[in-house]
Amino acid sequence: MGFSKCSSLMALWEKLKRENLILRICEGNEVKSVQVDYFDDMILRYTYRNFICSARTVGEVIGKAKNYVSDIFIFWRITELIKESKIDYRGNLSLMRELKIKKS
């Protein structure tokens, strides 16, 4: 790896550290920080009016997202949307396969 490539990677790392956000995505050939609610619109798009297993919503979001995102992160965002009363639930909040969700 050349010096200029190494310098540019170090500069990117310093920039990302200063932004101090917990979610980063690849857009084109660039890594960028985004707000934690970046996937919320997509989660709500694949949450329906009738109760369905939250694992289905998680799978649809992961399958249709342009960026890699883990199931754990999407499930955590679902629980946050429940706390914000944007999603209703029934079942066990700590187990993805035992949690049924629908739009509020």
Sequence and secondary structure as in RCSB ss.txt:
>XXXX:A:sequence
MGFSKCSSLMALWEKLKRENLILRICEGNEVKSVQVDYFDDMILRYTYRNFICSARTVGEVIGKAKNYVSDIFIF
WRITELIKESKIDYRGNLSLMRELKIKKS
>XXXX:A:secstr
  HHHHHHHHHHHHHHHHH  SEEEEETTEEEEE TTTTHHHHHHT  SS EEHHHHHHHHHHH SS   HHHHH
HHHHHHHHTTSEEEEE TT GGGEEEEE 
